[in-house]
Amino acid sequence: LSSGNTSRQLRSELFTMASIAGGCQHCQAHGAYTLHMMGVDPERIRDIWSFERSAEFSDAEKAALRLARDGALVPNMVEPGHFEELRKHYSDRHIVEMLAVISLAGWYNRWNNSIATVTDQESVDWAEPNLKAVGWNLGKHAGAAHEQRRKHPRSTDPDRIEY
C-alpha cells in the first residue's frame, strides 16, 4: 500500500465512471476526453463503461471504479464491503481522495445536467467516434455554434482541474 496520492489517470477514470452512473453526457465526454489528452488508449477509456468484464483494469482499479459507480447512484449504494475491498489495495488517504473526486463529479453531474451545459466542440469531436459504441450521445448538451467553447478547458493547461 502506497501512501502517495491517487494517480491523475485513476482520478479521471473515477470521475468518468461517476458521470456514467450519474447520467451526465457532458461530464462523460469531458472525463473521457481528459483521459485521451493524458494519452490513455481509447479502448481502455471505452472499457470504463463495462469495467467489470474488462481485462484493462486490475482488481484494485475495479474496486475503485465500483466505489465510483455505486457512490454516484441515487440512492447511494456504497456498503462496508466496498471499503473492505478497497483497503486490500489502497490506503485510507487514497480512499478519501477517491471519495472527494466522486463527490465533485456528483456536483458537476447535477449542475451540468440541470442547466444542459453546452459541451465544447473539441470534446464532442473526440467523443462522437470514440464513445458511440458504448452508448454515449450528446443529447441535451448540444447547442448552437455560438454557445460552444472552442476547446476543452484542459487543452491549454493540462494540469488544470476542470471538467
C-alpha positions in Angstrom: 0.0 0.0 0.0 1.4 3.3 -1.1 0.9 6.4 1.0 1.1 8.8 -2.0 -1.7 10.5 -3.9 -4.0 8.7 -6.3 -2.8 9.0 -9.9 -4.3 11.6 -12.2 -5.4 8.9 -14.5 -7.3 6.9 -11.9 -8.9 10.2 -10.6 -10.1 10.9 -14.1 -11.3 7.3 -14.6 -13.3 7.7 -11.3 -14.7 11.0 -12.5 -15.8 9.4 -15.7 -17.3 6.4 -14.0 -19.3 8.6 -11.6 -20.5 10.6 -14.6 -21.7 7.4 -16.3 -23.6 6.3 -13.2 -24.9 9.9 -12.8 -26.0 10.1 -16.4 -24.3 13.3 -17.4 -23.3 13.0 -21.1 -21.4 16.3 -20.8 -19.3 15.1 -17.9 -18.8 11.7 -19.5 -17.4 13.4 -22.7 -15.1 15.7 -20.6 -13.8 12.9 -18.4 -13.1 10.6 -21.3 -11.5 13.4 -23.4 -9.3 14.3 -20.4 -8.1 10.7 -20.3 -7.4 10.9 -24.0 -5.4 14.0 -23.5 -3.4 12.1 -20.9 -2.5 9.5 -23.5 -4.9 6.8 -22.3 -5.8 4.3 -25.0 -9.3 4.8 -26.3 -10.1 1.1 -25.7 -9.3 1.5 -22.0 -11.5 4.6 -21.9 -14.4 2.8 -23.5 -13.9 -0.1 -21.2 -14.8 2.1 -18.2 -18.4 1.6 -19.3 -18.0 -2.2 -18.8 -15.1 -2.3 -16.4 -16.3 -5.4 -14.5 -15.8 -7.5 -17.6 -12.6 -5.7 -18.9 -9.1 -7.1 -18.8 -7.9 -3.4 -19.0 -8.4 -2.9 -15.2 -6.7 -4.5 -12.2 -8.6 -5.8 -9.2 -7.6 -2.6 -7.4 -8.9 -0.4 -10.2 -12.1 -2.4 -10.4 -12.7 -1.9 -6.6 -12.2 1.9 -7.1 -14.5 2.0 -10.1 -17.1 0.1 -8.2 -16.9 2.8 -5.5 -17.4 5.5 -8.1 -20.3 3.7 -9.8 -22.1 2.9 -6.6 -21.3 6.1 -4.8 -22.8 8.1 -7.7 -26.1 6.3 -7.8 -29.1 7.8 -6.1 -29.7 6.4 -3.6 -26.1 5.8 -2.8 -25.2 2.1 -2.9 -21.8 2.1 -1.1 -21.6 -0.5 1.6 -19.0 -1.7 4.1 -17.8 -4.3 1.6 -16.6 -1.6 -0.8 -14.2 -0.4 1.9 -13.1 -3.9 2.8 -12.1 -4.5 -0.8 -10.5 -1.1 -1.3 -8.3 -1.5 1.8 -6.7 -4.5 0.2 -5.2 -2.2 -2.4 -5.3 1.4 -1.1 -4.5 3.5 2.0 -7.2 5.4 3.8 -5.7 8.6 2.2 -6.3 7.2 -1.3 -9.8 6.2 -0.4 -10.6 9.7 0.9 -9.2 11.2 -2.2 -11.3 8.9 -4.4 -14.5 9.9 -2.4 -13.6 13.5 -2.9 -13.4 13.0 -6.7 -16.6 11.1 -6.8 -18.4 13.8 -4.7 -17.0 16.5 -7.0 -18.2 14.5 -10.0 -21.7 14.3 -8.5 -21.8 18.1 -8.1 -20.6 18.6 -11.7 -23.1 16.0 -13.0 -26.1 17.6 -11.3 -25.0 21.2 -12.3 -24.2 20.4 -15.9 -27.2 18.1 -16.4 -29.6 20.6 -14.8 -28.6 23.5 -16.9 -27.8 21.4 -20.0 -24.3 22.8 -20.3 -23.2 23.0 -24.0 -20.3 20.7 -24.4 -17.2 22.1 -26.2 -16.7 21.1 -29.8 -13.3 19.6 -29.1 -14.7 17.1 -26.6 -17.7 16.3 -28.9 -15.4 15.7 -31.9 -13.5 13.2 -29.9 -16.4 11.5 -28.2 -18.6 11.1 -31.3 -16.3 8.5 -33.0 -14.9 7.0 -29.8 -17.8 6.7 -27.4 -20.9 6.0 -29.6 -20.1 2.2 -29.3 -20.7 2.4 -25.5 -23.9 4.3 -25.8 -22.7 7.9 -25.4 -24.6 10.6 -27.1 -24.5 14.4 -26.8 -28.2 14.7 -26.1 -29.3 17.9 -24.4 -25.7 19.2 -24.3 -25.7 20.2 -27.9 -26.0 23.9 -28.6 -25.7 26.5 -31.3 -22.2 27.1 -32.5 -22.0 30.5 -30.7 -22.8 28.7 -27.4 -19.9 26.3 -27.5 -16.4 26.8 -26.1 -14.0 26.1 -28.8 -11.7 24.0 -26.7 -11.8 21.6 -23.7 -10.7 23.7 -20.6 -7.6 21.5 -20.1 -6.4 21.8 -23.7 -4.4 24.9 -22.9 -3.4 23.9 -19.3 -3.2 20.1 -18.9 -2.7 20.4 -15.1 -5.8 22.5 -14.6 -8.6 20.5 -12.9 -11.8 21.3 -14.6 -14.4 19.1 -16.2 
